[in-house]
Amino acid sequence: MGTIFTRFLAAILTLIIIVMNARFLGAEKVGVISLIILAVTIVQLVNNFIGGSALIYLIPRTPLLKLFVPSYIWGVVASIACSGVLQLTDSIPAGFFIHVTILATLHSLITVNTMILLGQERIRAINVLTVIQITSLIATLLVFYLFTSNREIMVYIIAMYASYVIMFLGSFALLTTRLKRGDLTGMKQVIREILAFGSWAQTANIFQLFNYRLSYYFIEHMINKAALGVYSTGVQLSEGVWVIPRSISMVQIARISNEKRWDYAVKVTLIFSKAGVLVSTFIVGLILLLPTGFFVLIFGPEFSGVKPVIISLAVGIITLSFSILLSAFFSGMGKPMHSTIASGIGLIFTIALSLWLIPIYGIVGAGIAASCSYTSATLYQLIAFVVLSKVKTRDFLIRREEIRILVQEVRRSVGR
């Protein structure tokens, strides 16, 4: 199953989930769910200091067992500790601490499994598991929404449990087929290598997460949870555009990490980034053509503000499509510090502009702040890429030969 097809299917299934939650739960409960998911994501990012993208880079270079053991131990410890910190800072909605802790632990271990499989270029297996996970989430929600009268947030929590357990068991079973007993001596050195690479990468991801989601907390405190539900729905719809660049980046980083050739990495990044940005721009354009009444028809009267949110996010969504592929280049070539700096720049814009614009323009102000943040981060990455790669302006033009190479790379990914 091809990565791009899988991600597109996953985006469609995710859209179905968004619509079901909006219709059956309403804006305020959707807002609470977005905060729960955000808490789980924050914990997972802390886990990724050891169990994240550094594994992709180190898999071809390090015995698997020496990566697996510390990643799993850290995944459990970090999830429990970080959930506790979020609870103490009132960052988890009341009554959901235990659920966030368990879900975050499962999510962290799933991430470890997925990163290892990706480092082994077992992309087809990841694609199949991804579809199964989302399908199981939808199936569980449908059972509750269609056959019971339960319209509480716990319905979504139970569905998350079902999908996470299935994804964990499936990915763990695949991982253990290549996990052999071995010598664990030298583990400290391996952990140092993971942290040396992972610290930059995960600091970038944490900054990026807050670029994406810090506005959720601002909206909850400055407006209300119902407004957050409308905004988060608009954000999820807009971010669905990233299905193409994220799919491409999965293939890109695996290729670059295993090829280890600078000229190849630059060529692939240029080709993939052009394709990703063009497709993203086209999809954003189609979404913007949809009338406000369409969103009201799909999600309900409470969500009439979704279209203005999408408009405010449009420029940022397109620029970050480029950023996603530049980040894959920097990670694959062992230079994640540039993505960290870019995300730090974006975070400064997020905080400053959100505090200024949200009180004035509400959730549209949050979208404008996000677009400015994404664009500033992408501009830094572009400058860093040009300086490192020595590419010229003409290299960003689309060539017929690049289309042929792009098709070849996509076919390679489908075959895995």
TORKOL-4160 file (C-alpha; in steps of 0.2 Angstrom, whole numbers, padded with zeros to 4 digits, m for minus):
416
<pt num="1" X="0000" Y="0000" Z="0000"/>
<pt num="2" X="0008" Y="0016" Z="m0006"/>
<pt num="3" X="0012" Y="0030" Z="0007"/>
<pt num="4" X="0004" Y="0044" Z="m0002"/>
<pt num="5" X="m0012" Y="0034" Z="m0005"/>
<pt num="6" X="m0012" Y="0028" Z="0013"/>
<pt num="7" X="m0010" Y="0046" Z="0020"/>
<pt num="8" X="m0024" Y="0052" Z="0008"/>
<pt num="9" X="m0035" Y="0038" Z="0015"/>
<pt num="10" X="m0031" Y="0042" Z="0033"/>
<pt num="11" X="m0035" Y="0060" Z="0029"/>
<pt num="12" X="m0052" Y="0056" Z="0023"/>
<pt num="13" X="m0055" Y="0044" Z="0038"/>
<pt num="14" X="m0049" Y="0058" Z="0049"/>
<pt num="15" X="m0062" Y="0070" Z="0041"/>
<pt num="16" X="m0076" Y="0057" Z="0045"/>
<pt num="17" X="m0070" Y="0057" Z="0063"/>
<pt num="18" X="m0071" Y="0076" Z="0064"/>
<pt num="19" X="m0088" Y="0077" Z="0056"/>
<pt num="20" X="m0095" Y="0063" Z="0068"/>
<pt num="21" X="m0088" Y="0072" Z="0083"/>
<pt num="22" X="m0095" Y="0089" Z="0078"/>
<pt num="23" X="m0112" Y="0082" Z="0074"/>
<pt num="24" X="m0114" Y="0071" Z="0089"/>
<pt num="25" X="m0104" Y="0080" Z="0103"/>
<pt num="26" X="m0105" Y="0098" Z="0099"/>
<pt num="27" X="m0092" Y="0112" Z="0099"/>
<pt num="28" X="m0088" Y="0113" Z="0118"/>
<pt num="29" X="m0084" Y="0094" Z="0119"/>
<pt num="30" X="m0074" Y="0094" Z="0103"/>
<pt num="31" X="m0064" Y="0108" Z="0112"/>
<pt num="32" X="m0061" Y="0097" Z="0127"/>
<pt num="33" X="m0056" Y="0082" Z="0116"/>
<pt num="34" X="m0043" Y="0094" Z="0107"/>
<pt num="35" X="m0035" Y="0098" Z="0124"/>
<pt num="36" X="m0034" Y="0079" Z="0129"/>
<pt num="37" X="m0026" Y="0075" Z="0112"/>
<pt num="38" X="m0014" Y="0090" Z="0115"/>
<pt num="39" X="m0009" Y="0083" Z="0132"/>
<pt num="40" X="m0005" Y="0066" Z="0124"/>
<pt num="41" X="0005" Y="0074" Z="0110"/>
<pt num="42" X="0015" Y="0084" Z="0122"/>
<pt num="43" X="0020" Y="0069" Z="0132"/>
<pt num="44" X="0024" Y="0059" Z="0117"/>
<pt num="45" X="0036" Y="0073" Z="0111"/>
<pt num="46" X="0045" Y="0072" Z="0128"/>
<pt num="47" X="0046" Y="0053" Z="0125"/>
<pt num="48" X="0054" Y="0057" Z="0107"/>
<pt num="49" X="0070" Y="0064" Z="0115"/>
<pt num="50" X="0075" Y="0045" Z="0115"/>
<pt num="51" X="0061" Y="0036" Z="0106"/>
<pt num="52" X="0059" Y="0048" Z="0091"/>
<pt num="53" X="0066" Y="0052" Z="0074"/>
<pt num="54" X="0084" Y="0049" Z="0080"/>
<pt num="55" X="0080" Y="0030" Z="0079"/>
<pt num="56" X="0077" Y="0032" Z="0060"/>
<pt num="57" X="0095" Y="0040" Z="0058"/>
<pt num="58" X="0103" Y="0027" Z="0070"/>
<pt num="59" X="0094" Y="0011" Z="0064"/>
<pt num="60" X="0106" Y="0008" Z="0050"/>
<pt num="61" X="0121" Y="0011" Z="0061"/>
<pt num="62" X="0117" Y="0003" Z="0078"/>
<pt num="63" X="0112" Y="m0014" Z="0084"/>
<pt num="64" X="0093" Y="m0014" Z="0086"/>
<pt num="65" X="0092" Y="m0021" Z="0104"/>
<pt num="66" X="0103" Y="m0006" Z="0110"/>
<pt num="67" X="0090" Y="0006" Z="0103"/>
<pt num="68" X="0074" Y="m0004" Z="0108"/>
<pt num="69" X="0078" Y="m0006" Z="0126"/>
<pt num="70" X="0082" Y="0012" Z="0132"/>
<pt num="71" X="0068" Y="0018" Z="0120"/>
<pt num="72" X="0055" Y="0007" Z="0129"/>
<pt num="73" X="0061" Y="0011" Z="0147"/>
<pt num="74" X="0061" Y="0030" Z="0143"/>
<pt num="75" X="0044" Y="0029" Z="0135"/>
<pt num="76" X="0035" Y="0022" Z="0150"/>
<pt num="77" X="0045" Y="0033" Z="0163"/>
<pt num="78" X="0043" Y="0049" Z="0153"/>
<pt num="79" X="0025" Y="0047" Z="0150"/>
<pt num="80" X="0020" Y="0045" Z="0168"/>
<pt num="81" X="0032" Y="0059" Z="0174"/>
<pt num="82" X="0026" Y="0071" Z="0160"/>
<pt num="83" X="0008" Y="0068" Z="0163"/>
<pt num="84" X="0010" Y="0072" Z="0181"/>
<pt num="85" X="0018" Y="0088" Z="0177"/>
<pt num="86" X="0004" Y="0093" Z="0165"/>
<pt num="87" X="m0009" Y="0088" Z="0179"/>
<pt num="88" X="0000" Y="0100" Z="0191"/>
<pt num="89" X="m0001" Y="0114" Z="0179"/>
<pt num="90" X="m0019" Y="0111" Z="0175"/>
<pt num="91" X="m0015" Y="0107" Z="0157"/>
<pt num="92" X="m0026" Y="0091" Z="0157"/>
<pt num="93" X="m0045" Y="0094" Z="0157"/>
<pt num="94" X="m0052" Y="0089" Z="0174"/>
<pt num="95" X="m0056" Y="0070" Z="0177"/>
<pt num="96" X="m0045" Y="0064" Z="0162"/>
<pt num="97" X="m0028" Y="0063" Z="0170"/>
<pt num="98" X="m0027" Y="0043" Z="0171"/>
<pt num="99" X="m0033" Y="0042" Z="0153"/>
<pt num="100" X="m0020" Y="0054" Z="0147"/>
<pt num="101" X="m0007" Y="0045" Z="0156"/>
<pt num="102" X="m0012" Y="0028" Z="0149"/>
<pt num="103" X="m0015" Y="0034" Z="0131"/>
<pt num="104" X="0002" Y="0044" Z="0131"/>
<pt num="105" X="0011" Y="0028" Z="0136"/>
<pt num="106" X="0003" Y="0018" Z="0123"/>
<pt num="107" X="0006" Y="0032" Z="0110"/>
<pt num="108" X="0025" Y="0034" Z="0115"/>
<pt num="109" X="0028" Y="0015" Z="0113"/>
<pt num="110" X="0019" Y="0015" Z="0096"/>
<pt num="111" X="0030" Y="0029" Z="0091"/>
<pt num="112" X="0046" Y="0019" Z="0096"/>
<pt num="113" X="0039" Y="0004" Z="0086"/>
<pt num="114" X="0035" Y="0015" Z="0071"/>
<pt num="115" X="0052" Y="0024" Z="0070"/>
<pt num="116" X="0061" Y="0008" Z="0071"/>
<pt num="117" X="0050" Y="0001" Z="0056"/>
<pt num="118" X="0053" Y="0017" Z="0047"/>
<pt num="119" X="0072" Y="0016" Z="0049"/>
<pt num="120" X="0071" Y="m0001" Z="0042"/>
<pt num="121" X="0061" Y="0006" Z="0027"/>
<pt num="122" X="0046" Y="m0005" Z="0031"/>
<pt num="123" X="0035" Y="0008" Z="0025"/>
<pt num="124" X="0021" Y="m0003" Z="0018"/>
<pt num="125" X="0019" Y="m0011" Z="0035"/>
<pt num="126" X="0017" Y="0006" Z="0043"/>
<pt num="127" X="0004" Y="0011" Z="0030"/>
<pt num="128" X="m0006" Y="m0004" Z="0033"/>
<pt num="129" X="m0006" Y="m0002" Z="0052"/>
<pt num="130" X="m0010" Y="0017" Z="0050"/>
<pt num="131" X="m0026" Y="0013" Z="0041"/>
<pt num="132" X="m0031" Y="m0001" Z="0053"/>
<pt num="133" X="m0029" Y="0011" Z="0068"/>
<pt num="134" X="m0040" Y="0024" Z="0061"/>
<pt num="135" X="m0053" Y="0012" Z="0054"/>
<pt num="136" X="m0054" Y="0004" Z="0072"/>
<pt num="137" X="m0056" Y="0022" Z="0079"/>
<pt num="138" X="m0070" Y="0025" Z="0067"/>
<pt num="139" X="m0078" Y="0008" Z="0070"/>
<pt num="140" X="m0079" Y="0011" Z="0089"/>
<pt num="141" X="m0086" Y="0028" Z="0087"/>
<pt num="142" X="m0100" Y="0022" Z="0075"/>
<pt num="143" X="m0105" Y="0008" Z="0088"/>
<pt num="144" X="m0108" Y="0021" Z="0101"/>
<pt num="145" X="m0115" Y="0035" Z="0090"/>
<pt num="146" X="m0127" Y="0024" Z="0081"/>
<pt num="147" X="m0132" Y="0011" Z="0093"/>
<pt num="148" X="m0131" Y="0020" Z="0110"/>
<pt num="149" X="m0137" Y="0037" Z="0117"/>
<pt num="150" X="m0120" Y="0040" Z="0125"/>
<pt num="151" X="m0114" Y="0057" Z="0119"/>
<pt num="152" X="m0100" Y="0060" Z="0132"/>
<pt num="153" X="m0082" Y="0063" Z="0129"/>
<pt num="154" X="m0078" Y="0046" Z="0136"/>
<pt num="155" X="m0084" Y="0039" Z="0120"/>
<pt num="156" X="m0070" Y="0046" Z="0111"/>
<pt num="157" X="m0058" Y="0041" Z="0124"/>
<pt num="158" X="m0063" Y="0023" Z="0123"/>
<pt num="159" X="m0061" Y="0023" Z="0104"/>
<pt num="160" X="m0044" Y="0030" Z="0106"/>
<pt num="161" X="m0040" Y="0015" Z="0118"/>
<pt num="162" X="m0046" Y="0003" Z="0105"/>
<pt num="163" X="m0036" Y="0010" Z="0091"/>
<pt num="164" X="m0020" Y="0013" Z="0101"/>
<pt num="165" X="m0020" Y="m0005" Z="0107"/>
<pt num="166" X="m0022" Y="m0012" Z="0090"/>
<pt num="167" X="m0008" Y="m0001" Z="0083"/>
<pt num="168" X="0004" Y="m0006" Z="0097"/>
<pt num="169" X="0001" Y="m0025" Z="0096"/>
<pt num="170" X="0003" Y="m0024" Z="0077"/>
<pt num="171" X="0018" Y="m0014" Z="0076"/>
<pt num="172" X="0026" Y="m0023" Z="0091"/>
<pt num="173" X="0023" Y="m0040" Z="0082"/>
<pt num="174" X="0032" Y="m0033" Z="0066"/>
<pt num="175" X="0046" Y="m0026" Z="0076"/>
<pt num="176" X="0050" Y="m0042" Z="0086"/>
<pt num="177" X="0053" Y="m0052" Z="0069"/>
<pt num="178" X="0070" Y="m0043" Z="0068"/>
<pt num="179" X="0073" Y="m0041" Z="0086"/>
<pt num="180" X="0087" Y="m0053" Z="0092"/>
<pt num="181" X="0095" Y="m0056" Z="0108"/>
<pt num="182" X="0112" Y="m0048" Z="0109"/>
<pt num="183" X="0125" Y="m0039" Z="0120"/>
<pt num="184" X="0119" Y="m0023" Z="0128"/>
<pt num="185" X="0137" Y="m0017" Z="0133"/>
<pt num="186" X="0140" Y="0001" Z="0127"/>
<pt num="187" X="0122" Y="0006" Z="0130"/>
<pt num="188" X="0128" Y="0022" Z="0138"/>
<pt num="189" X="0137" Y="0027" Z="0122"/>
<pt num="190" X="0121" Y="0023" Z="0112"/>
<pt num="191" X="0110" Y="0034" Z="0123"/>
<pt num="192" X="0122" Y="0048" Z="0121"/>
<pt num="193" X="0121" Y="0047" Z="0102"/>
<pt num="194" X="0102" Y="0046" Z="0103"/>
<pt num="195" X="0102" Y="0062" Z="0114"/>
<pt num="196" X="0115" Y="0071" Z="0103"/>
<pt num="197" X="0104" Y="0069" Z="0088"/>
<pt num="198" X="0087" Y="0068" Z="0097"/>
<pt num="199" X="0089" Y="0083" Z="0108"/>
<pt num="200" X="0090" Y="0095" Z="0093"/>
<pt num="201" X="0076" Y="0086" Z="0083"/>
<pt num="202" X="0064" Y="0085" Z="0098"/>
<pt num="203" X="0067" Y="0103" Z="0104"/>
<pt num="204" X="0062" Y="0107" Z="0086"/>
<pt num="205" X="0047" Y="0096" Z="0087"/>
<pt num="206" X="0042" Y="0103" Z="0104"/>
<pt num="207" X="0043" Y="0121" Z="0098"/>
<pt num="208" X="0034" Y="0116" Z="0082"/>
<pt num="209" X="0020" Y="0108" Z="0093"/>
<pt num="210" X="0018" Y="0124" Z="0102"/>
<pt num="211" X="0018" Y="0134" Z="0086"/>
<pt num="212" X="0003" Y="0123" Z="0081"/>
<pt num="213" X="m0006" Y="0122" Z="0097"/>
<pt num="214" X="m0001" Y="0135" Z="0110"/>
<pt num="215" X="m0016" Y="0145" Z="0103"/>
<pt num="216" X="m0028" Y="0131" Z="0110"/>
<pt num="217" X="m0023" Y="0136" Z="0128"/>
<pt num="218" X="m0025" Y="0155" Z="0124"/>
<pt num="219" X="m0042" Y="0153" Z="0116"/>
<pt num="220" X="m0048" Y="0142" Z="0130"/>
<pt num="221" X="m0043" Y="0155" Z="0143"/>
<pt num="222" X="m0047" Y="0171" Z="0133"/>
<pt num="223" X="m0063" Y="0165" Z="0125"/>
<pt num="224" X="m0071" Y="0148" Z="0129"/>
<pt num="225" X="m0070" Y="0129" Z="0125"/>
<pt num="226" X="m0084" Y="0131" Z="0112"/>
<pt num="227" X="m0073" Y="0143" Z="0102"/>
<pt num="228" X="m0059" Y="0131" Z="0104"/>
<pt num="229" X="m0069" Y="0117" Z="0097"/>
<pt num="230" X="m0073" Y="0128" Z="0081"/>
<pt num="231" X="m0055" Y="0133" Z="0079"/>
<pt num="232" X="m0048" Y="0116" Z="0082"/>
<pt num="233" X="m0060" Y="0109" Z="0068"/>
<pt num="234" X="m0054" Y="0122" Z="0056"/>
<pt num="235" X="m0036" Y="0118" Z="0061"/>
<pt num="236" X="m0038" Y="0100" Z="0058"/>
<pt num="237" X="m0046" Y="0103" Z="0041"/>
<pt num="238" X="m0032" Y="0114" Z="0036"/>
<pt num="239" X="m0019" Y="0103" Z="0042"/>
<pt num="240" X="m0026" Y="0089" Z="0032"/>
<pt num="241" X="m0018" Y="0097" Z="0017"/>
<pt num="242" X="m0001" Y="0091" Z="0024"/>
<pt num="243" X="m0005" Y="0073" Z="0020"/>
<pt num="244" X="0005" Y="0075" Z="0004"/>
<pt num="245" X="0021" Y="0083" Z="0011"/>
<pt num="246" X="0021" Y="0072" Z="0026"/>
<pt num="247" X="0019" Y="0056" Z="0016"/>
<pt num="248" X="0033" Y="0062" Z="0005"/>
<pt num="249" X="0044" Y="0067" Z="0020"/>
<pt num="250" X="0042" Y="0049" Z="0027"/>
<pt num="251" X="0049" Y="0042" Z="0011"/>
<pt num="252" X="0062" Y="0056" Z="0009"/>
<pt num="253" X="0070" Y="0054" Z="0027"/>
<pt num="254" X="0071" Y="0036" Z="0025"/>
<pt num="255" X="0080" Y="0037" Z="0008"/>
<pt num="256" X="0092" Y="0051" Z="0014"/>
<pt num="257" X="0096" Y="0042" Z="0030"/>
<pt num="258" X="0101" Y="0026" Z="0020"/>
<pt num="259" X="0109" Y="0033" Z="0005"/>
<pt num="260" X="0120" Y="0045" Z="0015"/>
<pt num="261" X="0125" Y="0055" Z="0000"/>
<pt num="262" X="0124" Y="0074" Z="0000"/>
<pt num="263" X="0121" Y="0077" Z="m0018"/>
<pt num="264" X="0107" Y="0064" Z="m0018"/>
<pt num="265" X="0099" Y="0072" Z="m0003"/>
<pt num="266" X="0099" Y="0089" Z="m0010"/>
<pt num="267" X="0091" Y="0083" Z="m0027"/>
<pt num="268" X="0078" Y="0073" Z="m0018"/>
<pt num="269" X="0073" Y="0087" Z="m0007"/>
<pt num="270" X="0071" Y="0099" Z="m0021"/>
<pt num="271" X="0061" Y="0087" Z="m0031"/>
<pt num="272" X="0049" Y="0082" Z="m0017"/>
<pt num="273" X="0047" Y="0100" Z="m0010"/>
<pt num="274" X="0042" Y="0107" Z="m0027"/>
<pt num="275" X="0029" Y="0093" Z="m0028"/>
<pt num="276" X="0023" Y="0095" Z="m0010"/>
<pt num="277" X="0020" Y="0114" Z="m0011"/>
<pt num="278" X="0011" Y="0113" Z="m0028"/>
<pt num="279" X="m0001" Y="0100" Z="m0022"/>
<pt num="280" X="m0004" Y="0109" Z="m0006"/>
<pt num="281" X="m0007" Y="0125" Z="m0014"/>
<pt num="282" X="m0020" Y="0117" Z="m0026"/>
<pt num="283" X="m0029" Y="0108" Z="m0011"/>
<pt num="284" X="m0029" Y="0124" Z="m0001"/>
<pt num="285" X="m0037" Y="0133" Z="m0016"/>
<pt num="286" X="m0051" Y="0120" Z="m0018"/>
<pt num="287" X="m0055" Y="0122" Z="0001"/>
<pt num="288" X="m0056" Y="0141" Z="0000"/>
<pt num="289" X="m0068" Y="0139" Z="m0014"/>
<pt num="290" X="m0081" Y="0131" Z="m0003"/>
<pt num="291" X="m0094" Y="0142" Z="0004"/>
<pt num="292" X="m0097" Y="0145" Z="0023"/>
<pt num="293" X="m0114" Y="0136" Z="0021"/>
<pt num="294" X="m0105" Y="0120" Z="0016"/>
<pt num="295" X="m0096" Y="0119" Z="0033"/>
<pt num="296" X="m0112" Y="0123" Z="0042"/>
<pt num="297" X="m0121" Y="0109" Z="0032"/>
<pt num="298" X="m0107" Y="0096" Z="0036"/>
<pt num="299" X="m0103" Y="0101" Z="0054"/>
<pt num="300" X="m0118" Y="0110" Z="0061"/>
<pt num="301" X="m0123" Y="0128" Z="0065"/>
<pt num="302" X="m0111" Y="0129" Z="0079"/>
<pt num="303" X="m0097" Y="0128" Z="0067"/>
<pt num="304" X="m0101" Y="0143" Z="0055"/>
<pt num="305" X="m0084" Y="0151" Z="0060"/>
<pt num="306" X="m0074" Y="0136" Z="0052"/>
<pt num="307" X="m0072" Y="0145" Z="0035"/>
<pt num="308" X="m0064" Y="0161" Z="0042"/>
<pt num="309" X="m0052" Y="0151" Z="0052"/>
<pt num="310" X="m0047" Y="0141" Z="0036"/>
<pt num="311" X="m0044" Y="0158" Z="0027"/>
<pt num="312" X="m0033" Y="0164" Z="0041"/>
<pt num="313" X="m0023" Y="0149" Z="0041"/>
<pt num="314" X="m0021" Y="0147" Z="0022"/>
<pt num="315" X="m0004" Y="0155" Z="0019"/>
<pt num="316" X="0004" Y="0147" Z="0034"/>
<pt num="317" X="m0002" Y="0129" Z="0028"/>
<pt num="318" X="0006" Y="0131" Z="0011"/>
<pt num="319" X="0022" Y="0138" Z="0018"/>
<pt num="320" X="0023" Y="0124" Z="0031"/>
<pt num="321" X="0021" Y="0111" Z="0018"/>
<pt num="322" X="0038" Y="0117" Z="0012"/>
<pt num="323" X="0045" Y="0117" Z="0029"/>
<pt num="324" X="0040" Y="0099" Z="0032"/>
<pt num="325" X="0051" Y="0093" Z="0018"/>
<pt num="326" X="0065" Y="0104" Z="0023"/>
<pt num="327" X="0065" Y="0097" Z="0040"/>
<pt num="328" X="0066" Y="0080" Z="0033"/>
<pt num="329" X="0082" Y="0085" Z="0024"/>
<pt num="330" X="0090" Y="0092" Z="0039"/>
<pt num="331" X="0085" Y="0077" Z="0050"/>
<pt num="332" X="0091" Y="0064" Z="0037"/>
<pt num="333" X="0108" Y="0073" Z="0035"/>
<pt num="334" X="0110" Y="0074" Z="0054"/>
<pt num="335" X="0108" Y="0093" Z="0055"/>
<pt num="336" X="0092" Y="0095" Z="0065"/>
<pt num="337" X="0098" Y="0110" Z="0073"/>
<pt num="338" X="0091" Y="0121" Z="0059"/>
<pt num="339" X="0074" Y="0115" Z="0061"/>
<pt num="340" X="0075" Y="0118" Z="0080"/>
<pt num="341" X="0081" Y="0136" Z="0077"/>
<pt num="342" X="0067" Y="0138" Z="0064"/>
<pt num="343" X="0054" Y="0132" Z="0076"/>
<pt num="344" X="0060" Y="0143" Z="0090"/>
<pt num="345" X="0058" Y="0158" Z="0078"/>
<pt num="346" X="0041" Y="0153" Z="0074"/>
<pt num="347" X="0037" Y="0151" Z="0093"/>
<pt num="348" X="0041" Y="0169" Z="0096"/>
<pt num="349" X="0029" Y="0174" Z="0083"/>
<pt num="350" X="0016" Y="0163" Z="0090"/>
<pt num="351" X="0017" Y="0169" Z="0107"/>
<pt num="352" X="0018" Y="0188" Z="0103"/>
<pt num="353" X="0005" Y="0188" Z="0089"/>
<pt num="354" X="m0007" Y="0177" Z="0098"/>
<pt num="355" X="m0007" Y="0188" Z="0114"/>
<pt num="356" X="m0010" Y="0203" Z="0103"/>
<pt num="357" X="m0022" Y="0196" Z="0090"/>
<pt num="358" X="m0034" Y="0184" Z="0099"/>
<pt num="359" X="m0041" Y="0197" Z="0111"/>
<pt num="360" X="m0045" Y="0208" Z="0095"/>
<pt num="361" X="m0050" Y="0196" Z="0082"/>
<pt num="362" X="m0054" Y="0180" Z="0092"/>
<pt num="363" X="m0051" Y="0163" Z="0083"/>
<pt num="364" X="m0047" Y="0172" Z="0066"/>
<pt num="365" X="m0033" Y="0181" Z="0075"/>
<pt num="366" X="m0026" Y="0164" Z="0081"/>
<pt num="367" X="m0026" Y="0159" Z="0063"/>
<pt num="368" X="m0017" Y="0174" Z="0057"/>
<pt num="369" X="m0004" Y="0172" Z="0071"/>
<pt num="370" X="m0001" Y="0154" Z="0066"/>
<pt num="371" X="0001" Y="0159" Z="0047"/>
<pt num="372" X="0015" Y="0172" Z="0052"/>
<pt num="373" X="0023" Y="0159" Z="0063"/>
<pt num="374" X="0024" Y="0145" Z="0050"/>
<pt num="375" X="0030" Y="0157" Z="0037"/>
<pt num="376" X="0044" Y="0165" Z="0047"/>
<pt num="377" X="0050" Y="0147" Z="0052"/>
<pt num="378" X="0050" Y="0141" Z="0034"/>
<pt num="379" X="0060" Y="0157" Z="0028"/>
<pt num="380" X="0074" Y="0153" Z="0040"/>
<pt num="381" X="0074" Y="0135" Z="0034"/>
<pt num="382" X="0075" Y="0140" Z="0016"/>
<pt num="383" X="0089" Y="0151" Z="0019"/>
<pt num="384" X="0099" Y="0138" Z="0029"/>
<pt num="385" X="0095" Y="0125" Z="0015"/>
<pt num="386" X="0101" Y="0137" Z="0001"/>
<pt num="387" X="0117" Y="0141" Z="0011"/>
<pt num="388" X="0121" Y="0123" Z="0015"/>
<pt num="389" X="0117" Y="0115" Z="m0002"/>
<pt num="390" X="0123" Y="0130" Z="m0013"/>
<pt num="391" X="0108" Y="0128" Z="m0024"/>
<pt num="392" X="0103" Y="0143" Z="m0036"/>
<pt num="393" X="0086" Y="0151" Z="m0039"/>
<pt num="394" X="0084" Y="0142" Z="m0055"/>
<pt num="395" X="0085" Y="0125" Z="m0046"/>
<pt num="396" X="0068" Y="0129" Z="m0038"/>
<pt num="397" X="0060" Y="0128" Z="m0056"/>
<pt num="398" X="0051" Y="0112" Z="m0061"/>
<pt num="399" X="0060" Y="0102" Z="m0074"/>
<pt num="400" X="0053" Y="0087" Z="m0084"/>
<pt num="401" X="0067" Y="0076" Z="m0078"/>
<pt num="402" X="0062" Y="0079" Z="m0060"/>
<pt num="403" X="0045" Y="0073" Z="m0063"/>
<pt num="404" X="0052" Y="0056" Z="m0070"/>
<pt num="405" X="0063" Y="0055" Z="m0054"/>
<pt num="406" X="0048" Y="0059" Z="m0043"/>
<pt num="407" X="0038" Y="0045" Z="m0051"/>
<pt num="408" X="0052" Y="0033" Z="m0048"/>
<pt num="409" X="0054" Y="0037" Z="m0030"/>
<pt num="410" X="0035" Y="0035" Z="m0027"/>
<pt num="411" X="0035" Y="0018" Z="m0036"/>
<pt num="412" X="0050" Y="0013" Z="m0024"/>
<pt num="413" X="0040" Y="0018" Z="m0009"/>
<pt num="414" X="0024" Y="0008" Z="m0015"/>
<pt num="415" X="0035" Y="m0007" Z="m0017"/>
<pt num="416" X="0040" Y="m0007" Z="0001"/>
